[in-house]
Amino acid sequence: MADPESTALVEIDDVSKSFGDKPALTGFSLDVPAGQICGVLGPNGAGKTTLFRLLMGILKATSGAMRIDGHDAFEDRVAVKRLVGFLPDEPIYYPYLSGREVLELSAGMHGLSPTDVMARLHPLVRQLGLEDSLGRFAEDYSRGMKKKLGLLLALLHQPRLLILDEPTNGLDVEATRLFYELMREESQRGTTILFSSHLMDQVTRLCTHAAILSRGRLARSGSIEDLLASHPEMSLEDVFLEYTRPAAS
């Protein structure tokens, strides 16, 4: 159980989630302190996206507790959304709204001035190569452009926590490098970051910690340094496979 005096920004305490008779997460516990960059790793179907949707209050846990800065992730989901920036793996936008209108609408929903937000985001918009595309319907963007717009939306209200589901899927090499730089800058500002990835090199380069999921359970968690030190002469990919390989029958 999470320590009530813990300084963790994210507290997940013995959480299970089932869809009918199919378990997606079972007895999952994890604390993520403020400022940590934690990679959430696991094979397809391990429960990563379910975990993120529970944290965002999109789903309700079958049992257990999830808190973000002391707020219940489901019961206090309106307050949680003010603290969290979320980038889903496949962002979906309102039809017939331009990229600029999507950003301005989100700014208004957060109680922010759309004009001020657009001015603040302008350098990043330019860096991401979206400056000439904001007048187009966001639904017509390529997958990579949708991801870039989704990243802007996640950062728009300067959240304390970023939850990013496969954030570099669809991004080119230049945009991926910019993503690394942005995440390091956000971490230095004290932002806590949770992101899923299948790219072990990306996790090794960017993350301070990792949580490895296997079949809906937390198989191992800890700092990248400790995970590697506990398995000498093994890469993070080898460690990942060690904890997620199906048990021999």
C-alpha positions in Angstrom: 0.0 0.0 0.0 1.2 3.5 -0.8 2.7 5.5 2.1 0.2 8.2 3.1 3.1 10.6 3.5 4.7 9.7 0.2 5.8 12.5 -2.1 4.8 10.5 -5.1 2.8 12.5 -7.6 1.3 9.3 -9.0 0.1 6.6 -6.6 -1.3 3.3 -7.9 -2.3 0.9 -5.1 -3.3 -2.7 -5.9 -5.3 -1.8 -8.9 -7.2 -4.4 -11.0 -9.3 -3.8 -14.1 -11.4 -6.4 -15.8 -13.6 -6.2 -18.9 -16.3 -8.8 -18.2 -14.4 -11.9 -17.2 -11.2 -10.8 -19.0 -8.6 -9.2 -16.6 -6.6 -6.3 -18.1 -4.7 -5.4 -15.0 -4.2 -7.4 -11.8 -2.9 -6.2 -8.4 -0.9 -3.3 -10.0 1.0 -1.0 -7.6 3.4 1.7 -8.5 4.5 5.1 -7.1 6.0 7.7 -9.4 7.7 10.7 -7.7 7.5 14.2 -9.1 10.0 14.9 -11.8 10.6 11.3 -12.7 10.6 10.1 -16.3 9.2 6.6 -16.2 9.0 4.3 -19.2 6.0 1.9 -19.1 7.1 -1.2 -21.0 5.2 -4.3 -22.1 4.2 -6.4 -25.0 1.1 -5.7 -26.9 -1.9 -6.5 -24.7 0.1 -6.2 -21.4 -2.2 -3.5 -20.1 -0.3 -0.2 -20.8 -3.1 1.6 -22.6 -5.6 0.4 -20.0 -3.3 1.8 -17.2 -3.2 5.2 -18.9 -7.0 5.3 -19.5 -7.5 4.5 -15.8 -5.1 7.3 -14.8 -7.0 9.7 -17.0 -10.4 8.8 -15.5 -11.6 7.5 -18.8 -12.0 4.1 -17.2 -12.9 3.1 -13.6 -10.8 0.5 -11.8 -12.5 -2.7 -10.8 -10.7 -2.5 -7.5 -7.8 -0.6 -5.9 -6.9 3.1 -5.8 -5.3 5.5 -8.2 -4.3 9.0 -7.1 -2.6 11.9 -8.9 -1.4 14.6 -6.5 -3.8 13.2 -4.0 -6.8 13.3 -6.3 -8.7 10.1 -7.1 -8.1 9.5 -10.8 -11.8 8.6 -11.5 -13.8 10.4 -8.8 -11.8 13.6 -9.2 -11.2 13.3 -13.0 -12.1 16.9 -13.7 -9.4 18.1 -11.3 -7.0 15.5 -12.6 -7.4 16.7 -16.2 -6.2 20.1 -15.1 -2.9 18.5 -13.8 -2.3 16.1 -16.7 -1.4 16.4 -20.3 -2.4 13.2 -22.2 -1.3 12.1 -25.7 -3.1 8.9 -26.9 -1.4 6.6 -29.4 -4.0 7.5 -32.1 -5.3 11.1 -31.5 -8.8 11.8 -32.8 -10.0 15.3 -33.5 -13.4 17.0 -34.0 -14.4 17.0 -37.7 -14.3 20.3 -39.4 -12.0 22.0 -36.9 -8.7 23.3 -38.0 -5.5 22.6 -36.0 -5.6 26.1 -34.8 -9.2 25.8 -33.7 -8.5 22.6 -31.9 -5.7 24.3 -29.9 -7.9 27.4 -29.2 -10.8 25.3 -28.1 -8.6 23.3 -25.7 -7.1 26.5 -24.3 -10.6 27.9 -23.6 -11.7 24.6 -22.0 -8.7 25.0 -19.6 -9.8 28.5 -18.8 -6.8 30.0 -20.6 -6.7 32.8 -23.1 -6.5 31.3 -26.6 -4.5 34.3 -27.8 -1.9 34.0 -25.0 -1.6 30.2 -25.5 -1.1 30.4 -29.2 1.6 33.1 -28.7 3.3 30.9 -26.1 3.1 27.8 -28.4 4.2 29.5 -31.5 8.0 28.7 -31.3 7.1 25.0 -30.7 4.5 25.0 -33.6 7.3 26.3 -35.8 9.8 23.7 -34.6 7.3 20.9 -35.2 6.7 22.1 -38.8 3.0 22.8 -38.2 3.0 26.5 -38.8 1.7 26.3 -42.4 -0.8 23.5 -41.5 -2.8 25.0 -38.6 -5.5 26.3 -41.0 -6.2 22.9 -42.3 -8.8 20.4 -40.9 -6.9 18.4 -38.2 -8.7 15.2 -39.2 -7.0 15.5 -42.6 -3.5 15.5 -41.1 -1.1 12.6 -41.6 -0.5 10.4 -38.6 2.7 12.2 -37.7 1.1 15.6 -37.9 -1.7 14.4 -35.7 0.8 13.2 -33.1 2.6 16.6 -33.2 -0.7 18.4 -32.7 -1.5 16.0 -29.9 1.8 16.8 -28.2 0.9 20.5 -28.4 -2.4 19.8 -26.8 -0.7 17.8 -24.0 1.7 20.6 -23.3 -0.8 23.5 -23.8 -1.8 24.0 -20.1 1.7 23.4 -18.7 0.6 20.3 -16.8 2.4 18.7 -13.8 2.2 15.2 -15.3 2.5 14.1 -18.9 1.0 10.7 -19.9 2.1 9.7 -23.4 1.1 6.5 -25.2 3.7 5.6 -27.8 4.4 9.3 -28.4 7.0 8.8 -31.2 4.9 6.5 -33.4 4.5 8.2 -36.7 7.2 10.9 -36.0 10.1 11.3 -38.3 13.7 11.3 -37.1 13.9 15.1 -36.7 10.6 15.3 -34.8 11.7 12.4 -32.5 14.9 14.2 -31.6 12.8 17.3 -30.8 10.6 15.1 -28.6 13.6 14.0 -26.6 14.7 17.6 -26.1 11.2 18.7 -25.0 10.9 15.8 -22.5 14.3 16.6 -21.0 13.3 20.3 -20.7 9.9 19.4 -19.1 11.6 17.1 -16.6 14.1 19.9 -15.7 11.0 22.1 -15.0 9.8 19.4 -12.6 7.2 17.8 -14.9 6.6 14.1 -14.2 6.5 12.0 -17.3 4.9 8.6 -17.9 5.3 7.2 -21.4 5.0 3.8 -23.1 7.3 2.7 -25.8 8.5 -0.5 -27.6 11.8 1.2 -28.3 14.3 0.1 -25.7 17.0 2.5 -27.0 14.5 5.4 -26.5 13.8 4.4 -22.9 17.5 4.0 -22.1 18.3 7.4 -23.5 15.4 9.3 -22.0 14.0 7.6 -18.9 15.3 7.6 -15.3 13.0 4.7 -14.4 11.0 1.9 -16.0 8.0 -0.3 -15.1 7.7 -3.6 -17.0 4.2 -5.0 -17.5 3.5 -8.6 -18.4 0.0 -10.0 -18.8 -1.6 -7.3 -16.8 0.8 -7.5 -13.9 3.8 -5.4 -12.8 6.7 -7.7 -13.5 9.5 -5.3 -12.4 10.1 -1.7 -11.7 13.0 0.5 -10.7 15.6 2.9 -12.0 17.2 2.1 -15.3 20.5 1.9 -13.5 19.3 -0.7 -11.0 17.5 -2.7 -13.6 20.7 -3.0 -15.6 22.9 -3.5 -12.6 20.8 -6.4 -11.4 21.4 -8.2 -14.7 25.1 -7.7 -15.6 26.0 -7.9 -19.2 22.3 -7.7 -20.3 20.8 -4.8 -22.3 17.5 -3.3 -21.3 15.9 -5.2 -24.2 17.3 -8.5 -22.7 16.0 -7.5 -19.2 12.6 -6.7 -20.8 12.5 -10.1 -22.5 13.5 -11.8 -19.3 10.4 -10.5 -17.5 7.9 -10.7 -20.3 8.8 -14.1 -21.9 5.9 -16.6 -21.6 6.6 -19.2 -18.9 7.6 -22.6 -20.2 4.8 -25.1 -20.1 
